[in-house]
Amino acid sequence: MENTEVKKTREALGLNQPLFAQLMGVHPITVSKWERGATSPTPYQEAFFHQFQIAAKDKEVHDTLKGVLIGAGAVVAILLLLNAAAAKK
């Protein structure tokens, strides 16, 4: 995964680095390192990115995801993403 993909995905979701880090279950510095190309996400984290890329294209999922992250936390946001991805298949 290219470091530019990380930043594009995060920005498409309308999230800053700390919120995106919360969603990914990592420290904000880790997101910064990914975006600078200093480190790369694990294959497990890359699988999440692919789901987030789908969500970034769906305005309704995008808005719900951001609201949930701010209000309830990453676990609920991930469940919503997985449900949305399963419904689109």
N, CA, C and O atoms as a DFTB+ gen file, in Angstrom:
356 C
 N C O
     1  1       0.845      -1.175       0.000
     2  2       0.000       0.000       0.000
     3  2       0.889       1.237       0.000
     4  3       1.832       1.337       0.784
     5  1       0.584       2.153      -0.867
     6  2       1.345       3.401      -0.968
     7  2       0.956       4.353       0.164
     8  3      -0.195       4.372       0.602
     9  1       1.917       5.137       0.629
    10  2       1.635       6.078       1.704
    11  2       0.604       7.121       1.279
    12  3      -0.141       7.629       2.117
    13  1       0.554       7.443      -0.005
    14  2      -0.434       8.423      -0.465
    15  2      -1.858       7.880      -0.336
    16  3      -2.800       8.650      -0.147
    17  1      -2.020       6.561      -0.437
    18  2      -3.346       5.955      -0.272
    19  2      -3.873       6.154       1.138
    20  3      -5.067       6.375       1.337
    21  1      -2.986       6.076       2.110
    22  2      -3.395       6.243       3.503
    23  2      -3.970       7.640       3.691
    24  3      -5.064       7.800       4.230
    25  1      -3.237       8.640       3.251
    26  2      -3.684      10.021       3.427
    27  2      -4.964      10.296       2.631
    28  3      -5.877      10.947       3.137
    29  1      -5.034       9.812       1.407
    30  2      -6.232      10.029       0.589
    31  2      -7.460       9.393       1.234
    32  3      -8.539       9.984       1.249
    33  1      -7.288       8.192       1.763
    34  2      -8.403       7.508       2.409
    35  2      -8.842       8.267       3.656
    36  3     -10.035       8.483       3.873
    37  1      -7.880       8.666       4.464
    38  2      -8.200       9.417       5.685
    39  2      -8.916      10.715       5.354
    40  3      -9.921      11.051       5.981
    41  1      -8.405      11.442       4.377
    42  2      -9.026      12.710       4.002
    43  2     -10.391      12.508       3.368
    44  3     -11.300      13.309       3.591
    45  1     -10.550      11.446       2.578
    46  2     -11.848      11.163       1.967
    47  2     -12.901      10.863       3.028
    48  3     -14.084      11.141       2.832
    49  1     -12.470      10.297       4.146
    50  2     -13.393      10.032       5.256
    51  2     -13.640      11.287       6.094
    52  3     -14.510      11.297       6.964
    53  1     -12.870      12.340       5.828
    54  2     -13.029      13.586       6.564
    55  2     -12.498      13.507       7.981
    56  3     -12.999      14.190       8.875
    57  1     -11.487      12.679       8.193
    58  2     -10.944      12.473       9.528
    59  2      -9.550      13.064       9.651
    60  3      -8.772      13.070       8.697
    61  1      -9.251      13.562      10.847
    62  2      -7.875      13.988      11.114
    63  2      -7.079      12.751      11.535
    64  3      -7.642      11.667      11.693
    65  1      -5.785      12.918      11.712
    66  2      -4.944      11.770      12.059
    67  2      -5.346      11.113      13.379
    68  3      -5.385       9.884      13.442
    69  1      -5.650      11.877      14.445
    70  2      -6.047      11.218      15.693
    71  2      -7.338      10.384      15.567
    72  3      -7.422       9.291      16.128
    73  1      -8.332      10.891      14.841
    74  2      -9.567      10.117      14.673
    75  2      -9.345       8.887      13.803
    76  3      -9.888       7.817      14.077
    77  1      -8.550       9.045      12.762
    78  2      -8.251       7.902      11.905
    79  2      -7.458       6.860      12.681
    80  3      -7.670       5.659      12.515
    81  1      -6.543       7.321      13.529
    82  2      -5.767       6.407      14.371
    83  2      -6.691       5.643      15.312
    84  3      -6.515       4.443      15.519
    85  1      -7.669       6.330      15.880
    86  2      -8.637       5.677      16.752
    87  2      -9.385       4.595      15.990
    88  3      -9.592       3.495      16.502
    89  1      -9.781       4.904      14.790
    90  2     -10.488       3.943      13.959
    91  2      -9.630       2.722      13.663
    92  3     -10.125       1.595      13.657
    93  1      -8.361       2.946      13.420
    94  2      -7.443       1.856      13.090
    95  2      -6.899       1.141      14.323
    96  3      -6.295       0.075      14.205
    97  1      -7.109       1.716      15.495
    98  2      -6.601       1.102      16.716
    99  2      -5.096       1.270      16.892
   100  3      -4.419       0.408      17.452
   101  1      -4.587       2.397      16.401
   102  2      -3.156       2.690      16.507
   103  2      -2.964       4.090      17.076
   104  3      -3.930       4.833      17.251
   105  1      -1.742       4.439      17.357
   106  2      -1.399       5.775      17.848
   107  2      -1.381       6.748      16.662
   108  3      -1.023       6.352      15.553
   109  1      -1.762       8.016      16.878
   110  2      -1.713       8.994      15.790
   111  2      -0.337       9.113      15.133
   112  3      -0.248       9.402      13.939
   113  1       0.726       8.896      15.891
   114  2       2.067       8.949      15.303
   115  2       2.238       7.849      14.259
   116  3       2.939       8.037      13.264
   117  1       1.603       6.710      14.483
   118  2       1.670       5.617      13.506
   119  2       1.042       6.045      12.185
   120  3       1.584       5.764      11.116
   121  1      -0.100       6.724      12.257
   122  2      -0.746       7.211      11.035
   123  2       0.174       8.200      10.326
   124  3       0.311       8.158       9.103
   125  1       0.795       9.077      11.081
   126  2       1.739      10.034      10.497
   127  2       2.877       9.314       9.782
   128  3       3.276       9.699       8.683
   129  1       3.395       8.265      10.416
   130  2       4.483       7.494       9.798
   131  2       4.020       6.809       8.521
   132  3       4.763       6.751       7.542
   133  1       2.791       6.289       8.525
   134  2       2.261       5.659       7.309
   135  2       2.176       6.687       6.186
   136  3       2.568       6.418       5.050
   137  1       1.658       7.870       6.522
   138  2       1.461       8.901       5.505
   139  2       2.782       9.437       4.957
   140  3       2.845       9.886       3.813
   141  1       3.820       9.392       5.761
   142  2       5.143       9.842       5.309
   143  2       5.932       8.731       4.654
   144  3       6.997       8.984       4.091
   145  1       5.438       7.509       4.712
   146  2       6.140       6.382       4.117
   147  2       7.251       5.834       4.993
   148  3       8.068       5.039       4.529
   149  1       7.294       6.253       6.268
   150  2       8.328       5.779       7.181
   151  2       8.082       4.329       7.594
   152  3       9.027       3.568       7.804
   153  1       6.814       3.955       7.709
   154  2       6.425       2.572       7.998
   155  2       5.207       2.245       7.143
   156  3       4.632       3.122       6.498
   157  1       4.826       0.980       7.145
   158  2       3.665       0.542       6.370
   159  2       2.683      -0.194       7.278
   160  3       3.084      -0.802       8.270
   161  1       1.402      -0.137       6.938
   162  2       0.425      -0.892       7.705
   163  2       0.653      -2.398       7.533
   164  3       1.205      -2.848       6.529
   165  1       0.220      -3.157       8.529
   166  2       0.286      -4.614       8.440
   167  2      -0.759      -5.092       7.437
   168  3      -1.659      -4.330       7.087
   169  1      -0.664      -6.319       6.973
   170  2      -1.705      -6.848       6.077
   171  2      -3.105      -6.773       6.700
   172  3      -4.082      -6.507       5.999
   173  1      -3.201      -7.003       7.994
   174  2      -4.482      -6.904       8.701
   175  2      -5.024      -5.476       8.614
   176  3      -6.208      -5.276       8.339
   177  1      -4.163      -4.486       8.848
   178  2      -4.576      -3.092       8.769
   179  2      -4.922      -2.698       7.339
   180  3      -5.826      -1.894       7.113
   181  1      -4.209      -3.260       6.383
   182  2      -4.518      -2.975       4.978
   183  2      -5.914      -3.467       4.615
   184  3      -6.608      -2.833       3.821
   185  1      -6.326      -4.585       5.188
   186  2      -7.677      -5.094       4.936
   187  2      -8.722      -4.086       5.413
   188  3      -9.742      -3.883       4.755
   189  1      -8.460      -3.457       6.564
   190  2      -9.362      -2.406       7.045
   191  2      -9.376      -1.227       6.077
   192  3     -10.435      -0.673       5.783
   193  1      -8.209      -0.848       5.587
   194  2      -8.137       0.275       4.654
   195  2      -9.055       0.053       3.458
   196  3      -9.741       0.974       3.014
   197  1      -9.062      -1.154       2.946
   198  2      -9.907      -1.426       1.779
   199  2     -11.380      -1.211       2.109
   200  3     -12.133      -0.719       1.270
   201  1     -11.795      -1.569       3.305
   202  2     -13.173      -1.315       3.722
   203  2     -13.425       0.181       3.875
   204  3     -14.499       0.669       3.523
   205  1     -12.448       0.905       4.393
   206  2     -12.600       2.339       4.564
   207  2     -12.642       3.055       3.216
   208  3     -13.317       4.074       3.072
   209  1     -11.926       2.525       2.239
   210  2     -11.967       3.113       0.899
   211  2     -13.364       2.972       0.311
   212  3     -13.840       3.876      -0.375
   213  1     -14.021       1.855       0.571
   214  2     -15.413       1.673       0.134
   215  2     -16.301       2.685       0.837
   216  3     -17.140       3.327       0.204
   217  1     -16.121       2.830       2.138
   218  2     -16.938       3.759       2.920
   219  2     -16.735       5.201       2.472
   220  3     -17.678       5.992       2.478
   221  1     -15.524       5.543       2.088
   222  2     -15.236       6.915       1.675
   223  2     -16.025       7.302       0.429
   224  3     -16.275       8.485       0.196
   225  1     -16.414       6.323      -0.365
   226  2     -17.166       6.596      -1.590
   227  2     -18.660       6.687      -1.337
   228  3     -19.404       7.145      -2.204
   229  1     -19.111       6.262      -0.170
   230  2     -20.530       6.246       0.164
   231  2     -20.799       7.346       1.185
   232  3     -20.427       7.216       2.351
   233  1     -21.441       8.422       0.755
   234  2     -21.654       9.597       1.607
   235  2     -22.392       9.244       2.890
   236  3     -22.028       9.727       3.963
   237  1     -23.414       8.414       2.799
   238  2     -24.190       8.061       3.992
   239  2     -23.325       7.310       5.007
   240  3     -23.358       7.612       6.200
   241  1     -22.557       6.338       4.532
   242  2     -21.672       5.586       5.424
   243  2     -20.604       6.510       5.983
   244  3     -20.269       6.442       7.166
   245  1     -20.071       7.372       5.132
   246  2     -19.037       8.324       5.545
   247  2     -19.531       9.192       6.694
   248  3     -18.841       9.329       7.704
   249  1     -20.704       9.775       6.554
   250  2     -21.236      10.661       7.594
   251  2     -21.540       9.900       8.876
   252  3     -21.283      10.397       9.972
   253  1     -22.088       8.695       8.744
   254  2     -22.384       7.875       9.919
   255  2     -21.096       7.502      10.637
   256  3     -21.010       7.583      11.862
   257  1     -20.104       7.095       9.870
   258  2     -18.821       6.698      10.441
   259  2     -18.205       7.831      11.251
   260  3     -17.757       7.621      12.378
   261  1     -18.182       9.010      10.685
   262  2     -17.577      10.148      11.385
   263  2     -18.341      10.455      12.669
   264  3     -17.730      10.697      13.710
   265  1     -19.660      10.448      12.602
   266  2     -20.456      10.708      13.797
   267  2     -20.247       9.674      14.882
   268  3     -20.155      10.011      16.062
   269  1     -20.172       8.434      14.489
   270  2     -19.970       7.358      15.462
   271  2     -18.585       7.462      16.086
   272  3     -18.434       7.295      17.296
   273  1     -17.584       7.736      15.274
   274  2     -16.231       7.866      15.813
   275  2     -16.167       8.956      16.865
   276  3     -15.553       8.781      17.917
   277  1     -16.790      10.057      16.582
   278  2     -16.747      11.171      17.513
   279  2     -17.580      10.859      18.753
   280  3     -17.198      11.205      19.872
   281  1     -18.722      10.201      18.545
   282  2     -19.628       9.972      19.659
   283  2     -19.428       8.687      20.431
   284  3     -19.500       8.697      21.660
   285  1     -19.180       7.585      19.756
   286  2     -19.213       6.299      20.448
   287  2     -17.918       5.505      20.396
   288  3     -17.689       4.658      21.259
   289  1     -17.088       5.746      19.438
   290  2     -15.827       5.021      19.402
   291  2     -15.658       4.128      18.204
   292  3     -16.574       3.933      17.406
   293  1     -14.480       3.597      18.099
   294  2     -14.056       2.857      16.917
   295  2     -14.749       1.514      16.758
   296  3     -14.966       1.081      15.626
   297  1     -15.101       0.844      17.834
   298  2     -15.689      -0.487      17.709
   299  2     -17.005      -0.431      16.947
   300  3     -17.234      -1.227      16.037
   301  1     -17.859       0.497      17.312
   302  2     -19.141       0.625      16.625
   303  2     -18.919       1.049      15.176
   304  3     -19.607       0.567      14.277
   305  1     -17.968       1.942      14.946
   306  2     -17.675       2.393      13.582
   307  2     -17.229       1.229      12.711
   308  3     -17.651       1.119      11.559
   309  1     -16.392       0.371      13.241
   310  2     -15.919      -0.780      12.477
   311  2     -17.080      -1.719      12.163
   312  3     -17.176      -2.232      11.048
   313  1     -17.956      -1.947      13.130
   314  2     -19.122      -2.795      12.882
   315  2     -20.004      -2.216      11.786
   316  3     -20.491      -2.953      10.929
   317  1     -20.215      -0.907      11.804
   318  2     -21.000      -0.266      10.746
   319  2     -20.342      -0.434       9.377
   320  3     -21.019      -0.707       8.385
   321  1     -19.038      -0.273       9.332
   322  2     -18.307      -0.456       8.077
   323  2     -18.452      -1.875       7.553
   324  3     -18.715      -2.085       6.369
   325  1     -18.282      -2.830       8.425
   326  2     -18.389      -4.227       8.003
   327  2     -19.798      -4.547       7.515
   328  3     -19.961      -5.245       6.514
   329  1     -20.816      -4.045       8.209
   330  2     -22.190      -4.261       7.767
   331  2     -22.457      -3.609       6.418
   332  3     -23.101      -4.200       5.552
   333  1     -21.958      -2.383       6.242
   334  2     -22.157      -1.688       4.968
   335  2     -21.448      -2.416       3.831
   336  3     -21.988      -2.528       2.730
   337  1     -20.253      -2.904       4.092
   338  2     -19.504      -3.619       3.066
   339  2     -20.201      -4.933       2.705
   340  3     -20.255      -5.309       1.534
   341  1     -20.725      -5.619       3.701
   342  2     -21.419      -6.876       3.440
   343  2     -22.696      -6.645       2.651
   344  3     -23.059      -7.467       1.810
   345  1     -23.377      -5.545       2.909
   346  2     -24.615      -5.238       2.200
   347  2     -24.363      -4.875       0.741
   348  3     -25.244      -5.065      -0.097
   349  1     -23.206      -4.367       0.428
   350  2     -22.894      -3.954      -0.940
   351  2     -22.425      -5.094      -1.823
   352  3     -22.349      -4.945      -3.042
   353  1     -22.106      -6.243      -1.213
   354  2     -21.600      -7.379      -1.995
   355  2     -22.695      -8.105      -2.681
   356  3     -22.442      -9.086      -3.380
